[in-house]
Amino acid sequence: MEEPRSEAEQEGAERTSRLLGAGAMTALSLAYPLMSGWYFWHDWFKYFGRDTPLTVGMPGVSVPVNELLITWLSPWRVILAMITAKLLFTSAKKLRQGASDAKALSMLTLFGVLAPQIVWYFEFANDWNAGQGFGSIAMLFAAATMIPALLLAKGKGALAGWGKLADENKPRVMAGAVGLGWLAMAAMSLVDHSFQLLDGMKTFAAATAVLPLAALAMLGLYRQKTWGMLAGGATVAAAGASAVALSDTSIQATGTTMDLAFGTVANSPVTAAAIPAVIFALLMRPFLSGAAKKVAGVEERETGIRVDASASAANVDESESPLNSGAESRRRAG
Protein backbone atom coordinates (compact mmCIF):
# COMPACT_ATOMS: atom_id res chain seq x y z
CA MET A 1 0.00 0.00 0.00
CA GLU A 2 2.97 2.30 0.49
CA GLU A 3 4.30 2.11 -3.06
CA PRO A 4 1.31 3.71 -4.86
CA ARG A 5 1.23 6.49 -2.28
CA SER A 6 4.95 7.09 -2.73
CA GLU A 7 4.54 7.34 -6.50
CA ALA A 8 1.62 9.70 -6.09
CA GLU A 9 3.64 11.91 -3.78
CA GLN A 10 6.49 11.96 -6.28
CA GLU A 11 4.13 12.93 -9.09
CA GLY A 12 2.66 15.66 -6.91
CA ALA A 13 6.12 17.00 -6.12
CA GLU A 14 6.96 16.94 -9.82
CA ARG A 15 3.84 18.91 -10.75
CA THR A 16 4.59 21.43 -8.01
CA SER A 17 8.19 21.74 -9.15
CA ARG A 18 7.14 22.40 -12.74
CA LEU A 19 4.45 24.88 -11.71
CA LEU A 20 6.75 26.87 -9.45
CA GLY A 21 9.61 26.62 -11.96
CA ALA A 22 7.33 27.88 -14.73
CA GLY A 23 6.35 30.82 -12.55
CA ALA A 24 9.98 31.67 -11.83
CA MET A 25 11.02 31.39 -15.48
CA THR A 26 8.01 33.47 -16.54
CA ALA A 27 9.01 36.19 -14.07
CA LEU A 28 12.55 36.13 -15.46
CA SER A 29 11.28 36.29 -19.04
CA LEU A 30 9.42 39.50 -18.13
CA ALA A 31 12.16 41.04 -15.99
CA TYR A 32 15.10 40.28 -18.27
CA PRO A 33 14.08 42.54 -21.19
CA LEU A 34 13.56 45.43 -18.76
CA MET A 35 16.97 44.83 -17.18
CA SER A 36 18.63 44.57 -20.59
CA GLY A 37 16.96 47.76 -21.74
CA TRP A 38 18.24 49.54 -18.63
CA TYR A 39 21.74 48.21 -19.26
CA PHE A 40 21.93 49.18 -22.93
CA TRP A 41 20.43 52.59 -22.24
CA HIS A 42 22.93 53.51 -19.53
CA ASP A 43 25.89 51.92 -21.30
CA TRP A 44 25.37 53.41 -24.77
CA PHE A 45 22.03 54.83 -25.91
CA LYS A 46 21.83 57.76 -23.52
CA TYR A 47 25.05 59.11 -25.03
CA PHE A 48 23.68 58.92 -28.54
CA GLY A 49 22.27 62.16 -29.94
CA ARG A 50 21.49 63.91 -33.19
CA ASP A 51 24.92 65.52 -33.38
CA THR A 52 26.82 62.59 -31.87
CA PRO A 53 29.51 61.27 -34.23
CA LEU A 54 29.33 57.50 -34.74
CA THR A 55 32.36 55.32 -35.33
CA VAL A 56 32.05 51.78 -36.69
CA GLY A 57 34.83 49.38 -35.78
CA MET A 58 35.54 45.75 -34.92
CA PRO A 59 33.68 45.85 -31.56
CA GLY A 60 30.58 47.50 -33.04
CA VAL A 61 29.47 51.14 -33.00
CA SER A 62 30.95 53.76 -30.67
CA VAL A 63 29.78 57.14 -29.43
CA PRO A 64 31.76 59.62 -27.31
CA VAL A 65 30.92 60.04 -23.65
CA ASN A 66 33.20 63.03 -23.23
CA GLU A 67 36.47 64.31 -24.67
CA LEU A 68 38.43 61.39 -23.22
CA LEU A 69 36.02 58.46 -23.19
CA ILE A 70 33.96 56.55 -25.74
CA THR A 71 31.51 53.67 -25.30
CA TRP A 72 30.82 50.82 -27.71
CA LEU A 73 27.58 49.05 -28.58
CA SER A 74 28.41 45.44 -29.39
CA PRO A 75 26.07 43.66 -31.83
CA TRP A 76 26.98 40.38 -30.16
CA ARG A 77 25.59 41.61 -26.84
CA VAL A 78 22.34 42.67 -28.49
CA ILE A 79 22.04 39.28 -30.22
CA LEU A 80 22.74 37.41 -26.96
CA ALA A 81 20.16 39.52 -25.10
CA MET A 82 17.54 38.62 -27.71
CA ILE A 83 18.46 34.91 -27.56
CA THR A 84 18.29 34.94 -23.76
CA ALA A 85 14.84 36.53 -23.73
CA LYS A 86 13.63 33.91 -26.22
CA LEU A 87 15.09 31.01 -24.22
CA LEU A 88 13.56 32.24 -20.97
CA PHE A 89 10.15 32.52 -22.60
CA THR A 90 10.46 29.10 -24.27
CA SER A 91 11.59 27.46 -21.01
CA ALA A 92 8.58 28.87 -19.15
CA LYS A 93 6.24 27.72 -21.90
CA LYS A 94 7.69 24.20 -22.01
CA LEU A 95 7.41 23.90 -18.23
CA ARG A 96 3.75 24.88 -18.32
CA GLN A 97 3.15 22.35 -21.10
CA GLY A 98 4.98 19.59 -19.23
CA ALA A 99 7.59 18.92 -21.94
CA SER A 100 10.10 16.24 -20.97
CA ASP A 101 13.13 18.43 -21.74
CA ALA A 102 11.75 21.62 -20.19
CA LYS A 103 13.79 21.40 -16.99
CA ALA A 104 17.02 20.67 -18.85
CA LEU A 105 16.46 23.61 -21.18
CA SER A 106 15.78 25.84 -18.19
CA MET A 107 18.98 24.76 -16.43
CA LEU A 108 21.05 25.37 -19.56
CA THR A 109 19.45 28.78 -20.02
CA LEU A 110 20.00 29.77 -16.38
CA PHE A 111 23.62 28.68 -15.95
CA GLY A 112 25.00 28.61 -19.50
CA VAL A 113 23.31 31.68 -21.01
CA LEU A 114 22.00 33.98 -18.27
CA ALA A 115 24.63 33.53 -15.54
CA PRO A 116 27.66 34.42 -17.72
CA GLN A 117 26.12 37.82 -18.35
CA ILE A 118 27.12 38.80 -14.83
CA VAL A 119 30.39 39.77 -16.57
CA TRP A 120 28.57 42.63 -18.32
CA TYR A 121 27.26 44.08 -15.08
CA PHE A 122 30.54 43.67 -13.20
CA GLU A 123 32.22 45.50 -16.05
CA PHE A 124 29.51 48.18 -15.99
CA ALA A 125 29.95 48.72 -12.25
CA ASN A 126 33.73 48.85 -12.53
CA ASP A 127 33.92 51.17 -15.54
CA TRP A 128 31.08 53.55 -14.67
CA ASN A 129 30.83 53.36 -10.87
CA ALA A 130 34.40 52.64 -9.75
CA GLY A 131 33.49 49.12 -8.68
CA GLN A 132 30.55 50.02 -6.47
CA GLY A 133 27.72 47.49 -6.49
CA PHE A 134 29.66 44.27 -7.07
CA GLY A 135 27.99 42.62 -4.10
CA SER A 136 24.47 43.63 -5.16
CA ILE A 137 25.07 42.37 -8.69
CA ALA A 138 26.38 39.02 -7.41
CA MET A 139 23.36 38.61 -5.12
CA LEU A 140 20.95 39.50 -7.93
CA PHE A 141 22.41 36.94 -10.31
CA ALA A 142 22.60 34.29 -7.58
CA ALA A 143 18.90 34.77 -6.83
CA ALA A 144 17.95 34.84 -10.51
CA THR A 145 19.67 31.53 -11.21
CA MET A 146 19.63 29.54 -7.96
CA ILE A 147 16.01 30.09 -6.93
CA PRO A 148 14.53 28.72 -10.18
CA ALA A 149 17.13 25.92 -10.21
CA LEU A 150 16.22 24.81 -6.69
CA LEU A 151 12.54 24.79 -7.60
CA LEU A 152 13.23 22.71 -10.70
CA ALA A 153 15.37 20.24 -8.74
CA LYS A 154 12.36 19.03 -6.76
CA GLY A 155 10.26 16.09 -7.85
CA LYS A 156 12.00 13.78 -10.31
CA GLY A 157 15.04 16.04 -10.63
CA ALA A 158 16.15 18.83 -12.90
CA LEU A 159 17.46 16.54 -15.68
CA ALA A 160 14.84 13.79 -15.52
CA GLY A 161 13.33 12.99 -18.89
CA TRP A 162 16.10 14.73 -20.82
CA GLY A 163 17.06 12.65 -23.84
CA LYS A 164 18.41 9.11 -23.76
CA LEU A 165 21.76 9.54 -22.06
CA ALA A 166 22.51 7.29 -19.10
CA ASP A 167 21.47 9.01 -15.89
CA GLU A 168 24.99 9.23 -14.49
CA ASN A 169 26.21 11.12 -17.57
CA LYS A 170 23.52 13.79 -17.79
CA PRO A 171 25.05 16.20 -15.24
CA ARG A 172 28.46 16.00 -16.89
CA VAL A 173 27.13 16.68 -20.38
CA MET A 174 25.04 19.58 -19.06
CA ALA A 175 28.13 20.92 -17.29
CA GLY A 176 30.01 20.77 -20.59
CA ALA A 177 27.31 22.81 -22.33
CA VAL A 178 27.28 25.34 -19.48
CA GLY A 179 31.08 25.61 -19.59
CA LEU A 180 30.93 26.41 -23.28
CA GLY A 181 28.55 29.25 -22.48
CA TRP A 182 31.11 30.80 -20.12
CA LEU A 183 33.85 30.27 -22.70
CA ALA A 184 31.73 32.11 -25.25
CA MET A 185 31.27 35.00 -22.82
CA ALA A 186 35.04 35.27 -22.39
CA ALA A 187 35.45 35.38 -26.17
CA MET A 188 32.70 37.98 -26.47
CA SER A 189 34.43 40.21 -23.94
CA LEU A 190 37.62 39.92 -25.99
CA VAL A 191 35.75 40.86 -29.18
CA ASP A 192 33.97 43.75 -27.46
CA HIS A 193 37.30 45.21 -26.33
CA SER A 194 39.19 44.56 -29.54
CA PHE A 195 39.55 48.34 -29.94
CA GLN A 196 42.38 47.99 -27.42
CA LEU A 197 44.28 45.66 -29.77
CA LEU A 198 46.61 47.65 -31.99
CA ASP A 199 47.49 44.71 -34.26
CA GLY A 200 45.02 42.08 -33.20
CA MET A 201 43.15 40.99 -36.33
CA LYS A 202 44.13 37.33 -35.74
CA THR A 203 42.97 37.52 -32.14
CA PHE A 204 39.73 39.19 -33.18
CA ALA A 205 39.04 36.59 -35.90
CA ALA A 206 39.70 33.62 -33.59
CA ALA A 207 37.61 35.05 -30.76
CA THR A 208 34.76 35.89 -33.14
CA ALA A 209 34.78 32.30 -34.42
CA VAL A 210 34.22 31.06 -30.86
CA LEU A 211 30.77 32.67 -30.65
CA PRO A 212 28.82 30.76 -33.34
CA LEU A 213 30.80 27.58 -32.66
CA ALA A 214 29.93 27.69 -28.97
CA ALA A 215 26.25 28.25 -29.75
CA LEU A 216 26.29 25.29 -32.15
CA ALA A 217 28.09 23.09 -29.62
CA MET A 218 25.68 23.98 -26.81
CA LEU A 219 22.73 23.13 -29.07
CA GLY A 220 24.33 19.83 -30.06
CA LEU A 221 25.09 18.83 -26.47
CA TYR A 222 21.59 19.81 -25.37
CA ARG A 223 20.17 17.60 -28.12
CA GLN A 224 22.77 14.96 -27.22
CA LYS A 225 24.23 14.62 -30.67
CA THR A 226 27.74 13.54 -31.57
CA TRP A 227 28.24 16.68 -33.66
CA GLY A 228 27.81 18.70 -30.48
CA MET A 229 31.05 17.19 -29.17
CA LEU A 230 32.82 17.96 -32.45
CA ALA A 231 31.58 21.56 -32.43
CA GLY A 232 32.73 21.83 -28.81
CA GLY A 233 36.21 20.71 -29.81
CA ALA A 234 36.27 23.34 -32.55
CA THR A 235 35.15 25.94 -30.01
CA VAL A 236 37.98 25.07 -27.66
CA ALA A 237 40.48 25.14 -30.53
CA ALA A 238 39.33 28.63 -31.55
CA ALA A 239 39.48 29.81 -27.93
CA GLY A 240 43.00 28.49 -27.56
CA ALA A 241 44.05 30.13 -30.82
CA SER A 242 42.70 33.48 -29.67
CA ALA A 243 44.64 33.19 -26.39
CA VAL A 244 47.88 32.38 -28.18
CA ALA A 245 47.34 35.15 -30.75
CA LEU A 246 46.72 37.64 -27.96
CA SER A 247 50.24 37.06 -26.66
CA ASP A 248 51.61 38.55 -29.91
CA THR A 249 49.30 41.57 -29.86
CA SER A 250 50.07 45.08 -28.68
CA ILE A 251 47.53 46.18 -26.08
CA GLN A 252 46.45 49.76 -25.52
CA ALA A 253 45.71 50.26 -21.82
CA THR A 254 42.53 52.22 -21.11
CA GLY A 255 42.16 51.84 -17.36
CA THR A 256 39.06 49.66 -17.77
CA THR A 257 38.17 46.17 -16.62
CA MET A 258 39.74 44.35 -19.55
CA ASP A 259 43.26 45.66 -18.97
CA LEU A 260 43.88 43.08 -16.26
CA ALA A 261 42.35 40.26 -18.30
CA PHE A 262 44.35 41.14 -21.39
CA GLY A 263 47.54 41.36 -19.38
CA THR A 264 46.94 38.03 -17.67
CA VAL A 265 46.34 36.15 -20.93
CA ALA A 266 49.20 37.91 -22.74
CA ASN A 267 51.64 37.00 -19.98
CA SER A 268 50.61 33.35 -19.92
CA PRO A 269 49.15 32.38 -23.32
CA VAL A 270 49.91 28.66 -23.03
CA THR A 271 48.06 28.38 -19.72
CA ALA A 272 45.16 30.44 -21.01
CA ALA A 273 44.89 28.20 -24.08
CA ALA A 274 45.19 24.96 -22.11
CA ILE A 275 42.57 25.68 -19.44
CA PRO A 276 39.47 25.48 -21.70
CA ALA A 277 40.82 22.37 -23.43
CA VAL A 278 41.44 20.54 -20.15
CA ILE A 279 38.05 21.49 -18.72
CA PHE A 280 36.27 20.45 -21.90
CA ALA A 281 38.09 17.11 -22.05
CA LEU A 282 37.12 16.31 -18.45
CA LEU A 283 33.49 17.24 -18.95
CA MET A 284 33.21 15.41 -22.27
CA ARG A 285 34.77 12.18 -21.06
CA PRO A 286 31.49 10.21 -21.51
CA PHE A 287 31.27 11.30 -25.14
CA LEU A 288 34.92 10.54 -25.82
CA SER A 289 34.63 7.13 -24.19
CA GLY A 290 31.47 6.33 -26.14
CA ALA A 291 33.08 7.44 -29.39
CA ALA A 292 36.09 5.19 -28.77
CA LYS A 293 33.81 2.20 -28.20
CA LYS A 294 31.88 3.00 -31.35
CA VAL A 295 35.04 3.18 -33.43
CA ALA A 296 36.16 -0.17 -32.01
CA GLY A 297 32.80 -1.64 -33.03
CA VAL A 298 31.99 -3.09 -29.60
CA GLU A 299 29.89 -2.17 -26.60
CA GLU A 300 30.22 -3.42 -23.07
CA ARG A 301 27.33 -4.45 -20.89
CA GLU A 302 27.20 -3.66 -17.22
CA THR A 303 28.12 -7.31 -16.56
CA GLY A 304 31.43 -6.80 -18.33
CA ILE A 305 30.56 -8.98 -21.34
CA ARG A 306 31.67 -7.39 -24.59
CA VAL A 307 29.21 -7.76 -27.48
CA ASP A 308 29.40 -6.93 -31.17
CA ALA A 309 27.45 -3.75 -31.86
CA SER A 310 27.65 -3.92 -35.65
CA ALA A 311 24.67 -6.26 -35.95
CA SER A 312 22.35 -3.71 -34.42
CA ALA A 313 23.96 -0.65 -35.98
CA ALA A 314 21.17 -0.33 -38.51
CA ASN A 315 18.69 0.28 -35.70
CA VAL A 316 20.75 3.01 -34.06
CA ASP A 317 20.46 6.63 -35.12
CA GLU A 318 24.00 7.53 -36.07
CA SER A 319 23.28 11.16 -35.36
CA GLU A 320 22.66 10.42 -31.71
CA SER A 321 25.35 10.63 -29.06
CA PRO A 322 27.64 7.58 -28.79
CA LEU A 323 26.33 7.15 -25.26
CA ASN A 324 22.85 6.41 -26.55
CA SER A 325 23.99 3.24 -28.32
CA GLY A 326 24.91 1.62 -25.01
CA ALA A 327 21.53 2.33 -23.46
CA GLU A 328 19.63 1.08 -26.55
CA SER A 329 21.74 -2.09 -26.67
CA ARG A 330 20.94 -2.84 -23.03
CA ARG A 331 17.23 -2.35 -23.63
CA ARG A 332 17.23 -4.65 -26.66
CA ALA A 333 19.27 -7.29 -24.85
CA GLY A 334 16.86 -7.18 -21.88
N, C-alpha and C positions, 0 to 999 in steps of 0.2 A: 504493500500500500504506500510505502514511502517513495518508491521510484517515480510513479506518475506525478506525485506532488512536487518532487524535486525538479522534474522536467518542466512542470508548469511554472514553478518559481523562476527557473532559468529563462523561460520564454518571456515571462513578465519583466524580468530585469533587462532582457534584450530590447523589448519594446520601449521600456522607459529610457534606456540608454540612447536609442535611436531618436526618440522624441526630444529628449533634452539636448542631444548633440545637434539635431536639426535646428532647434531654437538658437543654440549658440552660434552655429555656422550662419544662420540667417541674420543674426545680429551683426556678425562680422561682415557679411556681404553688404549690409547697409552702411556700416560705420567706415569700412575701408575706403570707399570712394570719397567720402567727406574728408578723411584724414589725408588721402593722397592729394586732393584738391588744395587743402591747406598747405601741404608741403610744397607743391609745385608753385603755388602762388607766392609764398614767402621766399622761395629759393630762386625764382626767376621772373615770373610774370609781373610782379609788382614793380619791377625795374624796367619793364618794357613800356615805351611810350611812343607817341607819334614821331618825335624827333630823335628817338634812340637809334644809334647806328647798330646794325646787326652784323655779326661776323660769323661766317660758316667755316667750320674746321673739322678735324677728325672727331672730336668729342661730340659735336652737334652744332648748336647755334648759341652764340654768346651775346650778352648785352653788358654795358658798363654799369657798375654800381656807383663808382666815383672815379676820380682821376687815377687812382692806383689799383682798383680792384674791378674784375669782371666776374660774371657768373655764367655758367654754361647750362643749357637745357639739353640733356642727353635723350636722343630718340629711343635708346634701349630702355631707359627708365620708364618712359611713357608706355612702351610696348609691354614691359613687365607688369606695370600697374594695371593695364587693361586685362592681361592674362590672369593676374591674381584675382581681380574682381569677378571674372568669368568663372574661375575655378571655385571660388567661395560660393557663388550662386549655385553652380552645378552640384557641389557637394551637399549643400542644404537640400536641394531638390531630390537628389538620389536618396538621402537619408529619410526624407518624408515618404518617398515611394517604396522604401524597403529594399533597394537594390543591394545585391550581395557584395559588391565592391565599394559601396558608399563609404564605409568606415576607412578603408585603405586609401581611397582618394582623398578623404578629409585629412588623414594623417600626413600624406605626402604634401598636400597643399599647405598645411600648418607649418610643418618643420622644414620642408624643402623649398618652399616658394615664399611664404610669408615671413618666417623667422629670419632668413638672411637679410631682409630689408632693414633690419635694425641697424645695419651698417650705414644706410642713408641718414638715419636720424642721429646716430652718434656723430657722423661727419657734420651734419647740420648744426648740432649743438656746439661742436668744437670750433667750426669755422665762423659761425655767426654769433655765438654766445659765450665764447671763451671756455667751453667745456661745461658750462652750467646745465644741469638737467640730465646728466648721464644716468643717475639713479632712477629718476622718474621714467625715462625711456626704457630702461631695462625692466622695471616693474610692469610697465604697460605691455611690453612684448611678452613677458612671462605669463601674464594673465591671459593675453589674447591667444596664446598657443596652448598653455598647460590646462586651463580650465576646460576647453572643449575636448582636449585629448583625454583627460581624466573621465569625463562623462562618456566618451566613446569606448573607453576601456572596460566599462561595466558590461554585464551580460556575458555574451560568448567571447568577448575580446575584440580588440580594435582591428585585428587582421583576419578574423574568422570569415570564411566564405570568399576570401580573395584568391581567385585563380586556383591552380592545381598543384602549386608547389607543396612539398612536404612541410608540415607545420613547423618543424624546427628550423627551416631555412627562410621562412617568411620575414622574420625581423631583420635578418642579415641583408636580404635583398632590398628591403625597404630602406635600411640604413645606407646602402650603397646609392640608392636614388636620391636620398636626402643629402648625402655628402656631395653628390654632383651638383645639387642646387647651390650649396655653399661655394663650391669651386667656381661655378658660373658667376656668382656675385663677386668673387675676388677678381675674375677676369673683367667683369663689367666696370668695376672701380678703376682698373688699370686703363681700360678704354676711355672712360669718362675723364681721366686726368692725363690723357695722352698729350695735351697741350704743354705739359711739362717736359716732354721728351723732345730734345733738340734734333736727334737723328734716329728716331725710333719707329720707322715704318715697319720693320720686321716684327718688332714687339707688338705694335698695334695690330698688324695682320694676324699674328698668332693668337693674340688675346681675343680678337673679334671672332675668329673661327671657333673658339671655345663656346660661345653663346648658343648658336644653333645646334652644335653637336651635343652640348649638355642637355638641351631641351629634348632632342631626339632620343638620347640615351635614357633620360628619365621616363619618357613615354614608353620606350621599349621595356625597361625594367618593370614599370607599373603593369604593363600587359604581359610580362613574363615571357618575353621573346628572346631568342638567342641574339638577334641583331641589336638588342639593347645593350648586351655585354660588349659587342664589337664597337658600337657607337661610344660606349663609355671608355673603352681603350683609346679611341681616337681623341676623345675629349681630354683625357689625361696627357696624351702625347702633345696636343696643342698647348695645354697649360704648361707642361714642362718646357716646350720650345719658347714660349713667351717669357718664362723665368730666365732661361739661359740668354735669350736675346737682350733682355733688360740689363744684363751685366755689361753689355758692350754699348750701352746707350748713355749719352750725356743727359743729366737730369737738371732741370732748372728749379731750384728751390723757391717755393712761394710762401712758406710759413704755414701751410695748411696741413690737414690730416695726413695726406698721402706722402709727404716728405719722408716720414719715418718708415712707412711701408716700402717705398721705393728704395730707400737706403738699405733696408734690411735685406731685400731680395738681391739688390745689386752687389752687396758685400758677400752673399753666400748663395750664388745661383744654383750650384749643384744640390745643396740641401733643399732649396725652394722647389726645384724641379722633382726631387725624389719623394718629397712628402706626399703629394697627391697620388703618385704611382703606388707607393707602399700601402696607403690607406685603401685605395681602390682594390688592390690585389687581395688584401685581407678580407674586405667586405664581399668581394666577388668569388671567394673560394668555392662556394657551392656550384656556381656556374662553371668555373674552370675545371673542377673535379668531374662534373657531369659531362662536359665537353670531351675530356680525356677518355672517359669510358665510352662515349659515343664513337670517337675515332677508333678506339680499339675494337669496337664491334661487340662488346659484352656488357652485361649489366650484372650487378651482384645483389642477390636477395639479402634480406636481413639475417637469414640463417647462415650466410657466408657461402652459399652455393652459387657458382658463377654459371650463367646461362647465356646462350646465344641469342642476341637481340635482333639479328638480321631477319629471322623468320617473321617477326611481327612488325618489321619496320614499315610495311605498307600501311599498317593501321595507325601509325603515329604521325601526327602533324609535325612535319619537319620544321615548321616555323615556330613551334613552341620551344620553350626553354629545355635544355638537356635534362633538367631535373624532372620534368614532367614524365619522361619516358620511363623512369624508374617506378614512379607511382602507378602508371598505367599498366606496366608489366606485372606489378604485384597484384593489382586488381584482377587482371586476366588469369593469372596463375591461381588466385584464390577461388 
